[in-house]
Amino acid sequence: MTVIPFPSRAVEPEPLAFAIGARVDLRVGALASGVIRPRGDEADAFRFTNLARLIRCARMAWKERGLYAPLSLSIPSALQSGLEGDMLSEAAMEAGCTRQALSFELCEQRLVADGPGLAEALRARGWSIVLRGDNACPLPFGTRARALYSELILDVSDPADPFLALEDDDRTPLSRRVLAARAAGIVITAETVRTAAQARTLAIAGFDRGGGPFAEAGLR
């Protein structure tokens, strides 16, 4: 007896895992943006086909919740040196993103070590760049930075002084960064905001947006 097997169906692999975090406007509490963070094997996630699928799936998940605020893609610092602007740009376009709806979040520490080549390549292709700040190696916010970066994300681990963004002769490194970013017209985001009281303090201190539990609560 001859057995003829049924043709096997091509099964598309499951989308790579990701999480989407929220960032809110600290002054009015409205959703300002979302950030896509790939989960699992980072190197696998940032291969062209996988990355395009991941961004597309994240966009669809965001829209399915009725959310239309722009998204940013967080680039892992360990991979940033080996990525090319062409590949990231093509993957975003393959996923159906417009320049207004997606930005790329880059690690400041890697940009200091490797130079601004990746940021410049993405900016030259029309994408906005979010700078994930590192207080140990701050970039100066001169004319060049104003043309490259649209947003600065800072980790405010200690309770912020509400007078942080006021001119003073005795400013802390964080205060100097906030003042420089404000002068450059760059949006300033606190990486983690836990409570409404902290959000109010950070808004007074000069921050525009915040992420973390305070922002995530609005998505539940």
C-alpha positions in Angstrom: 0.0 0.0 0.0 1.3 3.4 -0.9 0.8 6.1 1.6 0.6 9.7 0.2 1.0 12.2 3.1 -1.0 15.3 3.1 1.1 18.3 2.2 2.3 20.1 5.3 1.0 23.6 5.9 3.6 26.3 6.2 3.3 27.5 9.8 4.4 31.0 10.3 6.5 31.3 13.4 5.0 33.1 16.4 5.9 36.8 16.6 8.9 37.6 18.7 8.1 38.7 22.2 7.9 42.4 23.0 6.5 44.7 25.6 5.1 48.2 25.1 5.6 50.8 27.9 3.7 54.0 28.2 4.9 57.6 28.7 2.6 60.3 29.8 2.6 64.1 29.7 3.4 65.0 33.3 1.4 68.2 33.2 -1.9 66.9 31.9 -1.6 63.2 32.4 -2.4 62.3 28.8 -0.7 59.5 27.0 2.3 61.0 25.1 4.0 58.0 23.6 4.8 54.3 23.8 8.1 52.5 23.8 8.6 49.0 22.2 11.1 46.8 24.1 11.9 43.5 22.4 12.0 40.5 24.8 14.0 37.2 24.5 17.0 36.9 22.3 18.0 40.4 21.3 20.3 39.4 18.4 17.5 37.3 16.9 14.9 40.1 17.3 17.1 42.6 15.4 17.5 40.5 12.3 15.8 42.4 9.5 12.7 40.1 8.9 12.2 39.5 12.6 12.5 43.2 13.4 10.0 44.2 10.7 7.5 41.6 12.0 8.0 42.7 15.6 7.5 46.4 14.9 4.4 45.5 12.8 2.9 43.3 15.6 3.6 46.0 18.2 1.9 48.7 16.1 -1.2 46.4 15.7 -1.3 45.6 19.4 -1.0 49.4 20.2 -3.9 50.2 17.8 -6.0 47.4 19.0 -6.1 49.1 22.4 -7.3 52.2 20.7 -4.0 54.0 21.2 -2.6 56.2 18.4 0.3 58.0 20.2 3.6 57.7 18.5 5.9 54.8 19.4 9.7 54.5 19.8 11.8 51.4 19.4 14.3 50.9 22.2 17.7 49.7 20.8 19.6 47.5 23.2 22.9 49.0 24.1 24.7 45.7 23.6 23.6 45.6 19.9 23.7 49.3 19.0 27.3 49.3 17.8 26.6 46.6 15.2 23.4 48.0 13.7 23.1 50.1 10.6 20.8 53.0 9.9 19.8 51.5 6.5 18.6 48.2 8.1 16.6 49.9 10.9 15.0 52.3 8.5 14.1 49.6 6.0 12.6 47.4 8.7 10.5 50.2 10.0 9.2 51.0 6.6 8.6 47.3 5.9 6.5 47.3 9.1 4.4 50.2 7.7 5.7 52.9 10.0 5.8 56.6 9.1 8.4 59.0 10.3 5.8 60.7 12.5 4.7 57.5 14.1 8.0 55.9 15.1 11.3 57.0 16.5 14.4 55.2 17.6 15.7 55.2 21.1 19.5 55.0 21.3 21.9 54.6 24.3 24.0 57.7 25.1 26.8 55.6 26.5 27.2 53.7 23.2 27.0 57.0 21.2 29.8 58.5 23.3 31.9 55.3 22.8 31.2 54.8 19.1 30.4 58.2 17.8 27.1 59.6 16.5 27.1 57.6 13.2 24.0 55.6 13.8 22.0 58.6 15.1 23.1 60.7 12.1 22.2 57.9 9.6 18.7 57.5 11.0 18.2 61.3 11.3 19.3 61.7 7.7 16.6 59.3 6.7 14.0 61.4 8.5 13.5 59.4 11.7 13.4 61.1 15.1 16.0 60.0 17.7 15.3 59.6 21.4 18.4 59.7 23.6 18.5 57.3 26.5 20.7 59.3 28.8 23.6 58.2 30.9 24.7 60.7 33.6 28.2 59.2 33.6 28.9 60.3 30.1 26.7 63.3 29.1 26.8 64.6 25.5 26.8 68.3 25.1 23.6 69.8 23.8 25.0 72.1 21.2 23.8 72.9 17.7 24.7 69.4 16.5 22.6 67.7 19.3 19.6 69.9 18.6 19.5 68.7 15.1 19.9 65.0 16.1 17.8 64.4 19.2 14.2 65.1 19.9 13.9 63.6 23.4 16.1 62.9 26.4 15.3 60.1 28.9 16.8 60.4 32.3 16.8 58.1 35.3 15.7 60.0 38.3 16.5 57.5 41.1 16.4 60.0 44.0 13.5 62.3 44.9 13.8 65.2 42.5 14.1 68.8 43.8 11.2 70.8 42.5 13.6 73.7 41.9 15.9 71.5 39.8 15.4 73.4 36.5 15.9 76.9 38.0 19.1 78.8 37.3 21.4 78.5 40.2 25.1 78.9 40.9 25.3 75.5 42.6 23.7 73.1 40.2 23.9 69.3 40.3 24.8 67.3 37.2 21.2 66.3 36.7 20.1 69.9 37.0 22.7 71.0 34.4 21.4 68.3 32.0 17.8 69.3 32.5 18.6 73.0 31.9 20.8 72.2 28.8 18.0 70.0 27.3 15.4 72.7 27.9 17.6 75.3 26.3 18.0 73.0 23.3 14.2 72.5 22.9 14.5 68.8 23.7 11.6 66.9 25.4 12.8 65.6 28.8 11.4 62.3 30.1 11.8 60.6 33.4 12.4 56.9 32.9 10.4 55.9 36.0 7.6 57.7 37.8 5.9 55.8 40.5 3.3 58.1 42.0 1.1 61.2 41.1 3.0 63.2 43.7 6.3 62.4 42.1 4.9 63.3 38.7 3.9 66.7 40.0 7.3 67.3 41.4 9.1 66.3 38.2 6.8 68.5 36.2 7.8 71.5 38.4 11.4 70.4 38.1 11.3 70.7 34.3 10.4 67.3 33.1 7.9 66.9 30.3 7.0 63.2 30.3 7.3 60.2 32.5 7.2 56.4 32.3 7.0 53.6 34.8 4.1 52.6 37.0 2.4 56.0 37.0 2.2 55.9 33.2 1.3 52.2 33.0 -1.6 52.6 35.4 -3.5 54.6 32.7 -3.3 51.6 30.3 -4.9 49.0 32.6 
